[in-house]
Amino acid sequence: MNADFPRLITLLRKEKGISQKLAAKELGISQALLSHYEKGIRECGLDFLVRCSRFYDVSCDYLLGVSPERHGSQLTVEDIPDPDSQKDQVFRGNIMPVLNKKLIANSMSVVFDLIGQSESDPLNDELSRYLMAAVYHSFRILYASNPKNEQTLFSIPEELASAYVSATMSLSEARAMQIVKGICNKDDQIQNINEVKLTTEYLSQHYPNQSSSLLNLIMNIEGEMNFPKPEEE
C-alpha cells in the first residue's frame, strides 16, 4: 500500500464517529488487524481496499492518495468556482474580512497576470507554490483552533507543519528570485515581464479594477512591518 492509506482510513473512521472495534466488525476483520492497518504496520490486500471504499463511500483513488476528492475526480479549471461568485460573510457587522479578501483577491489577479506575461512555467510554479503554502498555513492555523479537528486530514504532523511551510516558502522565493534575475537556465528565463516598467500609472491603465487593491495592500502591509522611515534632514 502507501503512506496515505493508513492516515486516510483513520481519518474516515474518526469523521464517521465510530470506534475502531465497530469499524473492524463492519469491515469483517479483527480490531487488532485494523489497528495494524491504521498504524501502517501491515499492508492490506485489494479486497480490503474495496471494502473500505464501499464502507466509507469514497473511491479507491482517494484512499490511495491519488485524488484529494472523496469520489476520485480530477480537478479541472472548469470545476473551480469563481471566487467572485462566493457569498461574502460579514461577521457581526465587521466588514474587515470581506475587505481583506477583496484586497488579496484583486492583488492576486494582478500578480498572476504578470506571471502569465512572463511566459515562464518555472516562475509560475515557484510563485504559485509560495502562495499556496501561505494559504495552506493559514488554513492549518484555523484548523488548530478546535482540538476536536482530526489532524489525520494532513500528512505532515502539526508540530512539523510550520517548519516545512517556512522551508518551502523560502526555497520557492529563492528560486523565483533566481529566475527573475536571470540566474537560471536559459529556457527558464522570463520573456516579456522584464520589459514592463511597473509604475503606478502602468498599473492603473492595465488593471483599472484591481490596481487600487494592490496599492492599498502594499501600503497596509508595509505599515504593519514598522520599517523605520529615513530621518528628515
Contacts in CASP RR format, 6 or more apart in sequence:
PFRMAT RR
TARGET T0000
AUTHOR 0000-0000-0000
METHOD contacts of the structure
MODEL  1
MNADFPRLITLLRKEKGISQKLAAKELGISQALLSHYEKGIRECGLDFLV
RCSRFYDVSCDYLLGVSPERHGSQLTVEDIPDPDSQKDQVFRGNIMPVLN
KKLIANSMSVVFDLIGQSESDPLNDELSRYLMAAVYHSFRILYASNPKNE
QTLFSIPEELASAYVSATMSLSEARAMQIVKGICNKDDQIQNINEVKLTT
EYLSQHYPNQSSSLLNLIMNIEGEMNFPKPEEE
1 40 0 8 1.000
1 43 0 8 1.000
1 44 0 8 1.000
1 45 0 8 1.000
1 49 0 8 1.000
1 64 0 8 1.000
2 64 0 8 1.000
2 65 0 8 1.000
3 155 0 8 1.000
4 63 0 8 1.000
4 64 0 8 1.000
4 65 0 8 1.000
4 155 0 8 1.000
5 37 0 8 1.000
5 40 0 8 1.000
5 44 0 8 1.000
5 49 0 8 1.000
5 63 0 8 1.000
5 64 0 8 1.000
5 65 0 8 1.000
6 37 0 8 1.000
6 38 0 8 1.000
6 39 0 8 1.000
6 40 0 8 1.000
7 152 0 8 1.000
7 155 0 8 1.000
8 62 0 8 1.000
8 63 0 8 1.000
8 65 0 8 1.000
8 152 0 8 1.000
9 37 0 8 1.000
9 38 0 8 1.000
9 52 0 8 1.000
9 56 0 8 1.000
9 63 0 8 1.000
10 38 0 8 1.000
10 152 0 8 1.000
11 150 0 8 1.000
11 152 0 8 1.000
11 153 0 8 1.000
12 52 0 8 1.000
12 56 0 8 1.000
12 58 0 8 1.000
13 20 0 8 1.000
13 23 0 8 1.000
13 38 0 8 1.000
13 56 0 8 1.000
14 150 0 8 1.000
14 152 0 8 1.000
15 150 0 8 1.000
16 23 0 8 1.000
16 56 0 8 1.000
18 26 0 8 1.000
20 31 0 8 1.000
20 34 0 8 1.000
20 35 0 8 1.000
20 38 0 8 1.000
21 31 0 8 1.000
23 34 0 8 1.000
23 55 0 8 1.000
24 30 0 8 1.000
24 31 0 8 1.000
24 33 0 8 1.000
24 34 0 8 1.000
26 55 0 8 1.000
27 34 0 8 1.000
27 48 0 8 1.000
27 51 0 8 1.000
27 52 0 8 1.000
27 55 0 8 1.000
28 51 0 8 1.000
29 48 0 8 1.000
33 42 0 8 1.000
36 42 0 8 1.000
37 43 0 8 1.000
37 44 0 8 1.000
37 48 0 8 1.000
44 52 0 8 1.000
49 60 0 8 1.000
49 63 0 8 1.000
49 64 0 8 1.000
50 60 0 8 1.000
52 58 0 8 1.000
52 63 0 8 1.000
53 59 0 8 1.000
53 60 0 8 1.000
53 63 0 8 1.000
56 63 0 8 1.000
57 70 0 8 1.000
58 70 0 8 1.000
58 71 0 8 1.000
58 72 0 8 1.000
59 67 0 8 1.000
59 69 0 8 1.000
59 70 0 8 1.000
59 71 0 8 1.000
59 72 0 8 1.000
61 67 0 8 1.000
61 72 0 8 1.000
62 68 0 8 1.000
62 69 0 8 1.000
62 70 0 8 1.000
62 71 0 8 1.000
62 72 0 8 1.000
66 72 0 8 1.000
67 73 0 8 1.000
67 74 0 8 1.000
68 75 0 8 1.000
69 75 0 8 1.000
73 79 0 8 1.000
83 105 0 8 1.000
84 105 0 8 1.000
88 97 0 8 1.000
88 98 0 8 1.000
88 101 0 8 1.000
89 97 0 8 1.000
89 98 0 8 1.000
90 97 0 8 1.000
90 98 0 8 1.000
91 97 0 8 1.000
102 213 0 8 1.000
103 213 0 8 1.000
103 216 0 8 1.000
103 217 0 8 1.000
103 220 0 8 1.000
104 217 0 8 1.000
105 213 0 8 1.000
106 209 0 8 1.000
106 210 0 8 1.000
106 213 0 8 1.000
106 214 0 8 1.000
107 210 0 8 1.000
107 213 0 8 1.000
107 214 0 8 1.000
107 217 0 8 1.000
108 131 0 8 1.000
109 207 0 8 1.000
109 210 0 8 1.000
110 203 0 8 1.000
110 207 0 8 1.000
110 210 0 8 1.000
110 211 0 8 1.000
110 214 0 8 1.000
111 127 0 8 1.000
113 207 0 8 1.000
114 193 0 8 1.000
114 196 0 8 1.000
114 198 0 8 1.000
115 123 0 8 1.000
115 124 0 8 1.000
115 127 0 8 1.000
115 128 0 8 1.000
115 193 0 8 1.000
116 124 0 8 1.000
116 193 0 8 1.000
117 192 0 8 1.000
117 193 0 8 1.000
117 196 0 8 1.000
118 124 0 8 1.000
118 190 0 8 1.000
118 191 0 8 1.000
118 192 0 8 1.000
118 193 0 8 1.000
118 194 0 8 1.000
119 190 0 8 1.000
119 191 0 8 1.000
119 192 0 8 1.000
120 179 0 8 1.000
120 188 0 8 1.000
120 189 0 8 1.000
120 190 0 8 1.000
120 191 0 8 1.000
121 188 0 8 1.000
122 175 0 8 1.000
122 179 0 8 1.000
122 184 0 8 1.000
122 188 0 8 1.000
123 176 0 8 1.000
123 179 0 8 1.000
123 180 0 8 1.000
123 188 0 8 1.000
123 190 0 8 1.000
126 172 0 8 1.000
126 173 0 8 1.000
126 175 0 8 1.000
126 176 0 8 1.000
126 179 0 8 1.000
127 172 0 8 1.000
127 176 0 8 1.000
129 168 0 8 1.000
129 172 0 8 1.000
130 168 0 8 1.000
130 169 0 8 1.000
130 172 0 8 1.000
130 173 0 8 1.000
130 176 0 8 1.000
133 165 0 8 1.000
133 168 0 8 1.000
133 169 0 8 1.000
133 172 0 8 1.000
134 165 0 8 1.000
134 169 0 8 1.000
136 165 0 8 1.000
137 161 0 8 1.000
137 162 0 8 1.000
137 165 0 8 1.000
140 154 0 8 1.000
140 158 0 8 1.000
140 161 0 8 1.000
140 165 0 8 1.000
143 149 0 8 1.000
143 153 0 8 1.000
144 158 0 8 1.000
151 157 0 8 1.000
151 158 0 8 1.000
154 161 0 8 1.000
156 164 0 8 1.000
178 184 0 8 1.000
179 188 0 8 1.000
179 189 0 8 1.000
179 190 0 8 1.000
180 190 0 8 1.000
180 194 0 8 1.000
182 189 0 8 1.000
182 190 0 8 1.000
196 202 0 8 1.000
200 211 0 8 1.000
200 215 0 8 1.000
203 211 0 8 1.000
203 214 0 8 1.000
203 215 0 8 1.000
204 211 0 8 1.000
207 214 0 8 1.000
END
